[in-house]
């Protein structure tokens, strides 16, 4: 595996951040599966908590000064309320299990969704858990003995393995005075496939070894394969007008290249001004080949994948393309 | 992300505010209260249809108008009532921009503050209910606001009931901490800052002047003025004269205090034979007066005794206060009267009350001796058709003439004033003392309840050899007023409330109130010291008390924390299940914990592998448990229980 990139709030923000992250790591496990305990749970008053504290102080001073015992009692009840709310905020995270994190691969530029699954691990429900990664935040509740899943969006820009940065799980239950929180890092990096080229050149037909660049359209030679729904971009002459009329919807003729079943896709023979562009074109080709259910072989320098036409083969190819140096 | 504001959270927040503001609303001008409630109703209606805030310029304008209303309503005077009314009105104005979690939380938490400020005005037992309901509503509001924040996509049914439950639990569990703090939090022996007298907003009570004929509501006010506990038996009714301001100056209509009324007393008052010790629990009246029986020996802390034997506190009494006094009733006040004092005590305004002056001259001719003259006047009051009545009639320029020769019906102030004028005209130095007289002895609870309606005015004449001597002309007219209290002579309208049982109920309530005052409100610096002394912790410095408080707080919060944070185990349903748990617990003590995903038999395998001698004992148990649990062999239950009881693995 190649070096994984770091996403927002990652670890390469200078030594204070690194030192701090290392300190967190020393306190307990930081990657799922993990169970939050007191060594990993932090707690501080929220901004509202500080305001509330100032209000309590004003009540205390006023009541003390006038020796007003009912005023003092009110103040102390409010103080008890605050201290209980601190305990409950902590309890809401205590023994919560972050079972695993994961994400399905996406193409660069798309938004990945980091899936975090939480196990309540308690006969009490855990309401108002706020999960945050970068600028994105999601709120979730875990029922008693229940499990919950949260999807946190994560923007991607480059192909390769993306290591999402520090995730935060926090709660301000029950009345928003205290914030209890904990940090963890997703257990696995996310695979980001290369971005497929928007307007790729046509597939290299025939024997890739001889004629990888052959690309003139041979509309005459195309053979009718099947009817399918009309898609934007289909040429007008492909529309099956009679069939469309029968079905009250636009149908297009799907055409197949009958002569050469096998496609030979080679990075070295792919057009494009630079390596990334070529990878991008290759990605698009692989996708088109898979879509057209054709058998293809992918050659990336010394490595050769295939031939194959199924989803597994596609996944392998995309992963290999993503991992290219 | 900003969740949308739910109607329910807004409703609870407004409820919290209104409950907290209720006593304040009743104290402010009604039209202002209507404005505050109207703002809340408008916000509620707006929340119902999920409306947005009004434009900023309108908000600013309305807020400015609200402040102007306060200025109009309170005439620009700044006092505590004005401050709390301003707080209420500003919160009502806040309704216009209460559209975020932050604003809602602010209003809900200021409700607690509003509750606390109400206790500056009254701490009666009744307000305990207000405290409970108010803090409950505010807590529910805070929980609902958090719910709204935590469940932005709408919430599960039953969330409302859940919020009420969790708010109740939060408050109930706050009580132990609150009580520990209440008992042990160091109190101030002296206030950090006092309120200047002019910020006081007049409360019912005595005033520092007296003009007979002015409307006085005091006699119809049944609220308690103070309560007294005596060491030993209480004094007889005829000696229960509670001394307040002493008035020397008379301008024809109004009696006022002399310039020296605040001067400290020079005379030494010995303890005497019949010294009376008592402690007084004084309701706040916003003046500096402490009431005492004649004549207080020393002043309590932070107070002085004036030249007229009035006890003056350094600061106005703004909360329920307690003080202890000793009085010597046999003290002779000023055996020699200085000339300055004599002339002041004889001064009368020119050209007033000619008939009274004539009467005084006539009496003086008949009685050369002062005492005889006084007896004759009191006899005249008693025998002529003078009546005691609470109905006030305004008096004109010759007030004493009108009263003595025409009206002949009035309350203590009329008699005291007319009598004093008569005495001064006859050449006897006289001054007027105001205060309270009498009080209701609460049998069983052993304290004397003095109400506002017991307010009284009497005179003191200076006699050769006796010094200042108390003469109460009202006693001559209406002995019942003195012997049985003001309530026995009241001829008030709406006599329904004079029913006996209502009276008894009121007295019973006052006894509870008294206990409340004594143990809760009166728990001050001294009481705290006494309490700790009784616990065997005498003479603790404030730092030590603070330390003790921290220790007790830890002790109190430990079980609460345990209760809150303990891992709740699903309750075991059957004896077999309970026994199985115990077996597992014993193994856990040996660092052999059954994993959550491990079956009993898998676990037994593991035990056998790590601790063979233990496994040999455990495996039959695990097998039996599985058979009972999964094989339906309930007949093995008894045997399982027996073996489980005997299972006691040892540490190697």
Interface residues (C-beta under 8 A of the other chain):
Chain A: X48 X51 X52 X55 X58 X59 X61 X62 X63 X64 X65 X66 X67 X68 X69 X70 X71 X72 X73 X74 X75 X76 X77 X78 X79 X80 X81 X83 X84 X85 X87 X88 X90 X91 X94 X95 X122 X123 X124 X127 X128 X137 X139 X141 X171 X172 X173 X174 X175 X176
Chain B: X1 X101 X102 X105 X106 X109 X110 X112 X113 X115 X116 X117 X119 X120 X123 X127 X128 X131 X135 X139 X142 X143 X145 X146 X147 X149 X150 X151 X152 X166 X170 X171 X173 X174 X175 X176 X177 X178 X179 X181 X182 X185 X187 X188 X191 X192 X193 X318 X319 X320 X321 X520 X521 X522 X523 X524 X525 X557 X560 X561 X564 X565 X567 X568 X569 X570
